[in-house]
């Protein structure tokens, strides 16, 4: 049975078939945008801190390597966050 027939039967029985307000349509994408925004901001802060560590490493190979790895992983995290926002926007039809 299609939706039109179900609606007719429901109205005939006195059942109110007006749709409920769509609160959840934007709830999950909004939450995901906030989460990815926070994670992206944290990644940028980590990149800045690792940049200072790199500058202040004074040529020490261990400290330089650690700072480079931190920057690399933070950039990877930033790319994941941007990709996540893009995927969520695409799936929800807001892109």
Secondary structure, 3 states (H helix, E strand, C coil): CCHHHHHHHHHHCCCCCCCCCCCCCCHHHHHHHHHHHHHHHHHHHHHHHHHHHHHCCCCCHHHHHHHHHHHHHHHHHHHHHHHHHHHHHHHCCCC
